[in-house]
C-alpha cells in the first residue's frame, strides 16, 4: 500500500475527465467560450469519484463566460480544483479563455485559447512509512517516521491550452490541446512534465419531429456523441446518445479506458428550466452516475456521481439575440 501511495505521487499525472462533459464546456474545449444562446453563462460541476474507496477523489470546475457579439467571440474565466488520495494531493487552476467565431446561417467555426496558473500541493504528514507499522498490530498511532520527505510541498506553474470547434447544421466537431507548454509538476526537483491532453469530440443531432428546421431548438432529438481523450499512454473513449425533448435530456454512455478495456456505463438526466423566455433565460440542472465495469468493479468502488448546475441569459436590450440563428454547442446537449 505504501508503494502504491508513493507511486501515485511520483507518477506522471493524468487529468480527470467529466462524464457530463457537455456541462463543463470550457474545460472540454476553450473554443466553446461564448458559444451559447445568450450574453452570459455560468456553469458549476462536481464529481465524486469512487465514493466506496477510502481517500478522497473529488473534482470541481466553475466557469463564467460572456458572448460578445461586437467581437464575434467570447471571454471567460474558469476555476478547477481536484483533491486526490490520502495525502490530499490538491491542484487548483485559475484560467482565462478567449474565443473568436466566424460563420453564417448554417455554419460557425470557433477558435479558442486558454492561459492560467496552477498550484499543486501535497500534505506529506498524511503518508505512512514502513517504520510506522508494526508487523502484528499494523499502524502505530502517533508514531513519527524517520524518512525524510522532499522539502517542497507546493508548486506553481503556467498552463496553456487551445482548441477549435465547428458547427455545421446538425453536426458539431471539435479538438483541443491542453498543457501545450508541458509544465513541470515535480516536488522533488526531478523533472516530471505534465503531458499534453488531446480531446476530440463529435455530435450529430437527429430530429425526431416532423417539419424539422435545424435553426430551431424545439421538438425531439436523438443526439449521438463521441469524446476521445489521450494523455501520454492513457486513453479514454466515451460514446453514447441523448434523447432531448425541450427541457428534458436523458442519456446513456459507455466509456472505455486503457487499451479499449471497459471503464464505466454512465446514465445522465438533465433538466432545463425557464427555457423559452424572451430574454433567453435558462437554468440547467444535471445529474449523472457512473457504474464501474472495469476489474475493480462497482461493488468495490461504489461508482461515481456528478452534479451540475448552469445558468444563461441575455442582457436587457441585447444586440446579440439569435446571432448565427442560434447555432451553438448548447444546441447539441
RAKAPE-V406492 format. One record per residue. N is the residue number from 0. PSI is psi in whole degrees, -180 to 180 (999 if undefined). D_LAST is the distance of its C-alpha to the last C-alpha in Angstrom with 2 decimals. Layout:
# RAKAPE-V406492
n:N psi:PSI d_last:D_LAST
n:N psi:PSI d_last:D_LAST
This chain:
# RAKAPE-V406492
n:0 psi:-38 d_last:41.57
n:1 psi:-44 d_last:43.02
n:2 psi:-39 d_last:42.42
n:3 psi:-42 d_last:38.77
n:4 psi:-47 d_last:38.27
n:5 psi:-35 d_last:40.07
n:6 psi:-38 d_last:38.24
n:7 psi:-26 d_last:34.88
n:8 psi:-40 d_last:36.30
n:9 psi:-17 d_last:37.81
n:10 psi:161 d_last:35.35
n:11 psi:128 d_last:32.96
n:12 psi:151 d_last:29.95
n:13 psi:141 d_last:26.44
n:14 psi:151 d_last:23.25
n:15 psi:158 d_last:21.01
n:16 psi:152 d_last:17.43
n:17 psi:136 d_last:14.59
n:18 psi:-39 d_last:12.98
n:19 psi:61 d_last:9.96
n:20 psi:-28 d_last:9.93
n:21 psi:-15 d_last:6.52
n:22 psi:11 d_last:8.53
n:23 psi:62 d_last:11.48
n:24 psi:-42 d_last:10.70
n:25 psi:-32 d_last:14.44
n:26 psi:-36 d_last:15.59
n:27 psi:-46 d_last:13.65
n:28 psi:121 d_last:15.04
n:29 psi:-20 d_last:17.26
n:30 psi:-12 d_last:16.54
n:31 psi:2 d_last:13.17
n:32 psi:126 d_last:15.58
n:33 psi:3 d_last:15.56
n:34 psi:79 d_last:12.62
n:35 psi:169 d_last:11.08
n:36 psi:88 d_last:12.58
n:37 psi:-176 d_last:15.43
n:38 psi:-31 d_last:18.36
n:39 psi:142 d_last:17.64
n:40 psi:139 d_last:14.83
n:41 psi:136 d_last:15.67
n:42 psi:144 d_last:14.00
n:43 psi:129 d_last:15.91
n:44 psi:139 d_last:15.31
n:45 psi:135 d_last:18.22
n:46 psi:124 d_last:18.94
n:47 psi:103 d_last:22.17
n:48 psi:134 d_last:23.00
n:49 psi:60 d_last:25.66
n:50 psi:-18 d_last:26.97
n:51 psi:-10 d_last:29.85
n:52 psi:154 d_last:31.49
n:53 psi:160 d_last:33.84
n:54 psi:171 d_last:32.97
n:55 psi:129 d_last:29.87
n:56 psi:86 d_last:26.61
n:57 psi:148 d_last:24.23
n:58 psi:144 d_last:21.75
n:59 psi:138 d_last:20.25
n:60 psi:129 d_last:18.44
n:61 psi:138 d_last:18.53
n:62 psi:155 d_last:17.62
n:63 psi:132 d_last:18.14
n:64 psi:155 d_last:17.74
n:65 psi:139 d_last:19.07
n:66 psi:107 d_last:18.24
n:67 psi:100 d_last:21.85
n:68 psi:-31 d_last:22.33
n:69 psi:-32 d_last:26.02
n:70 psi:3 d_last:25.34
n:71 psi:40 d_last:22.45
n:72 psi:-155 d_last:20.51
n:73 psi:160 d_last:19.63
n:74 psi:152 d_last:21.23
n:75 psi:166 d_last:20.13
n:76 psi:144 d_last:21.58
n:77 psi:138 d_last:20.41
n:78 psi:130 d_last:22.36
n:79 psi:135 d_last:22.02
n:80 psi:135 d_last:24.51
n:81 psi:146 d_last:25.28
n:82 psi:123 d_last:28.20
n:83 psi:134 d_last:29.50
n:84 psi:172 d_last:32.59
n:85 psi:-19 d_last:35.83
n:86 psi:8 d_last:36.92
n:87 psi:58 d_last:33.99
n:88 psi:107 d_last:32.84
n:89 psi:136 d_last:30.77
n:90 psi:124 d_last:28.83
n:91 psi:130 d_last:27.75
n:92 psi:131 d_last:26.05
n:93 psi:128 d_last:25.73
n:94 psi:152 d_last:24.39
n:95 psi:144 d_last:23.95
n:96 psi:153 d_last:21.52
n:97 psi:140 d_last:21.89
n:98 psi:153 d_last:20.09
n:99 psi:136 d_last:21.47
n:100 psi:145 d_last:19.86
n:101 psi:152 d_last:21.61
n:102 psi:-168 d_last:20.71
n:103 psi:-142 d_last:21.19
n:104 psi:-32 d_last:19.91
n:105 psi:16 d_last:17.90
n:106 psi:132 d_last:17.76
n:107 psi:127 d_last:16.85
n:108 psi:131 d_last:18.07
n:109 psi:144 d_last:17.76
n:110 psi:130 d_last:20.17
n:111 psi:153 d_last:20.21
n:112 psi:157 d_last:22.78
n:113 psi:138 d_last:23.10
n:114 psi:139 d_last:26.37
n:115 psi:-177 d_last:27.40
n:116 psi:145 d_last:29.83
n:117 psi:138 d_last:29.62
n:118 psi:128 d_last:32.16
n:119 psi:127 d_last:32.78
n:120 psi:152 d_last:35.15
n:121 psi:146 d_last:36.82
n:122 psi:96 d_last:39.33
n:123 psi:-27 d_last:42.05
n:124 psi:-16 d_last:43.97
n:125 psi:-10 d_last:41.45
n:126 psi:148 d_last:42.40
n:127 psi:127 d_last:45.18
n:128 psi:169 d_last:47.74
n:129 psi:-33 d_last:50.27
n:130 psi:4 d_last:53.21
n:131 psi:9 d_last:51.44
n:132 psi:126 d_last:51.35
n:133 psi:138 d_last:54.35
n:134 psi:-32 d_last:54.79
n:135 psi:-38 d_last:55.51
n:136 psi:-14 d_last:53.75
n:137 psi:-147 d_last:50.61
n:138 psi:136 d_last:49.29
n:139 psi:107 d_last:52.06
n:140 psi:137 d_last:50.79
n:141 psi:-1 d_last:51.80
n:142 psi:152 d_last:52.78
n:143 psi:128 d_last:52.36
n:144 psi:149 d_last:51.83
n:145 psi:-6 d_last:54.10
n:146 psi:143 d_last:51.28
n:147 psi:102 d_last:50.46
n:148 psi:163 d_last:46.74
n:149 psi:148 d_last:45.73
n:150 psi:-28 d_last:46.62
n:151 psi:130 d_last:43.23
n:152 psi:10 d_last:40.47
n:153 psi:141 d_last:38.20
n:154 psi:133 d_last:36.83
n:155 psi:144 d_last:35.20
n:156 psi:158 d_last:33.71
n:157 psi:142 d_last:31.76
n:158 psi:139 d_last:28.36
n:159 psi:151 d_last:26.63
n:160 psi:161 d_last:23.49
n:161 psi:156 d_last:22.22
n:162 psi:170 d_last:19.42
n:163 psi:151 d_last:18.21
n:164 psi:140 d_last:15.04
n:165 psi:133 d_last:15.19
n:166 psi:121 d_last:13.19
n:167 psi:108 d_last:15.35
n:168 psi:-111 d_last:14.58
n:169 psi:13 d_last:12.00
n:170 psi:136 d_last:12.22
n:171 psi:136 d_last:11.00
n:172 psi:143 d_last:13.29
n:173 psi:162 d_last:14.64
n:174 psi:144 d_last:17.43
n:175 psi:150 d_last:18.86
n:176 psi:122 d_last:22.24
n:177 psi:155 d_last:22.92
n:178 psi:47 d_last:26.51
n:179 psi:-35 d_last:27.96
n:180 psi:-1 d_last:31.27
n:181 psi:67 d_last:31.47
n:182 psi:154 d_last:32.87
n:183 psi:121 d_last:35.63
n:184 psi:5 d_last:34.70
n:185 psi:140 d_last:38.14
n:186 psi:-24 d_last:40.06
n:187 psi:-12 d_last:43.24
n:188 psi:-22 d_last:43.90
n:189 psi:129 d_last:43.15
n:190 psi:130 d_last:40.42
n:191 psi:90 d_last:37.03
n:192 psi:136 d_last:34.50
n:193 psi:114 d_last:30.80
n:194 psi:155 d_last:29.46
n:195 psi:144 d_last:26.70
n:196 psi:125 d_last:23.22
n:197 psi:127 d_last:21.52
n:198 psi:128 d_last:17.77
n:199 psi:135 d_last:16.31
n:200 psi:149 d_last:12.78
n:201 psi:140 d_last:11.80
n:202 psi:150 d_last:9.12
n:203 psi:131 d_last:10.24
n:204 psi:114 d_last:9.15
n:205 psi:115 d_last:12.03
n:206 psi:139 d_last:13.18
n:207 psi:2 d_last:15.01
n:208 psi:148 d_last:16.73
n:209 psi:164 d_last:19.96
n:210 psi:47 d_last:20.65
n:211 psi:139 d_last:17.31
n:212 psi:118 d_last:16.88
n:213 psi:-13 d_last:14.11
n:214 psi:-10 d_last:14.68
n:215 psi:148 d_last:13.67
n:216 psi:-2 d_last:10.52
n:217 psi:169 d_last:12.63
n:218 psi:-169 d_last:13.26
n:219 psi:144 d_last:11.82
n:220 psi:150 d_last:9.78
n:221 psi:125 d_last:9.91
n:222 psi:92 d_last:7.62
n:223 psi:142 d_last:9.98
n:224 psi:157 d_last:9.64
n:225 psi:138 d_last:12.55
n:226 psi:129 d_last:13.48
n:227 psi:132 d_last:17.21
n:228 psi:140 d_last:19.26
n:229 psi:128 d_last:22.99
n:230 psi:111 d_last:25.40
n:231 psi:-125 d_last:29.08
n:232 psi:0 d_last:29.67
n:233 psi:131 d_last:26.61
n:234 psi:155 d_last:23.67
n:235 psi:140 d_last:20.53
n:236 psi:122 d_last:18.18
n:237 psi:128 d_last:15.00
n:238 psi:138 d_last:14.02
n:239 psi:-164 d_last:12.18
n:240 psi:154 d_last:9.89
n:241 psi:144 d_last:7.64
n:242 psi:122 d_last:9.08
n:243 psi:124 d_last:7.49
n:244 psi:102 d_last:10.43
n:245 psi:-112 d_last:10.65
n:246 psi:8 d_last:10.45
n:247 psi:136 d_last:9.99
n:248 psi:118 d_last:7.46
n:249 psi:136 d_last:9.63
n:250 psi:161 d_last:9.67
n:251 psi:138 d_last:12.70
n:252 psi:153 d_last:13.56
n:253 psi:130 d_last:16.92
n:254 psi:131 d_last:18.00
n:255 psi:163 d_last:21.33
n:256 psi:165 d_last:23.55
n:257 psi:-129 d_last:26.83
n:258 psi:45 d_last:28.26
n:259 psi:4 d_last:25.62
n:260 psi:160 d_last:26.66
n:261 psi:147 d_last:24.48
n:262 psi:-55 d_last:22.83
n:263 psi:156 d_last:20.52
n:264 psi:130 d_last:18.49
n:265 psi:133 d_last:15.41
n:266 psi:141 d_last:14.04
n:267 psi:151 d_last:11.25
n:268 psi:124 d_last:10.94
n:269 psi:137 d_last:8.94
n:270 psi:128 d_last:10.77
n:271 psi:117 d_last:10.41
n:272 psi:154 d_last:14.10
n:273 psi:9 d_last:16.22
n:274 psi:140 d_last:13.66
n:275 psi:-6 d_last:15.82
n:276 psi:155 d_last:18.58
n:277 psi:-31 d_last:20.55
n:278 psi:10 d_last:19.93
n:279 psi:14 d_last:16.13
n:280 psi:135 d_last:16.22
n:281 psi:131 d_last:13.26
n:282 psi:125 d_last:13.58
n:283 psi:129 d_last:10.81
n:284 psi:130 d_last:12.32
n:285 psi:147 d_last:11.17
n:286 psi:135 d_last:13.54
n:287 psi:159 d_last:13.89
n:288 psi:134 d_last:17.13
n:289 psi:123 d_last:18.49
n:290 psi:113 d_last:21.49
n:291 psi:130 d_last:23.74
n:292 psi:2 d_last:25.11
n:293 psi:-176 d_last:27.20
n:294 psi:-25 d_last:30.97
n:295 psi:-13 d_last:30.83
n:296 psi:164 d_last:29.16
n:297 psi:-34 d_last:27.38
n:298 psi:-39 d_last:30.72
n:299 psi:-39 d_last:31.62
n:300 psi:-29 d_last:28.38
n:301 psi:5 d_last:27.02
n:302 psi:-175 d_last:23.50
n:303 psi:136 d_last:20.95
n:304 psi:138 d_last:18.97
n:305 psi:143 d_last:16.25
n:306 psi:142 d_last:15.58
n:307 psi:156 d_last:13.50
n:308 psi:139 d_last:13.71
n:309 psi:152 d_last:12.40
n:310 psi:137 d_last:14.11
n:311 psi:153 d_last:14.22
n:312 psi:167 d_last:16.78
n:313 psi:148 d_last:19.27
n:314 psi:157 d_last:22.81
n:315 psi:138 d_last:25.62
n:316 psi:36 d_last:26.81
n:317 psi:142 d_last:24.03
n:318 psi:-3 d_last:24.69
n:319 psi:10 d_last:21.15
n:320 psi:126 d_last:19.78
n:321 psi:31 d_last:17.59
n:322 psi:143 d_last:18.63
n:323 psi:28 d_last:17.67
n:324 psi:29 d_last:16.71
n:325 psi:13 d_last:13.37
n:326 psi:102 d_last:12.19
n:327 psi:164 d_last:10.04
n:328 psi:-32 d_last:7.54
n:329 psi:-22 d_last:5.41
n:330 psi:-14 d_last:5.71
n:331 psi:7 d_last:3.83
n:332 psi:999 d_last:0.00
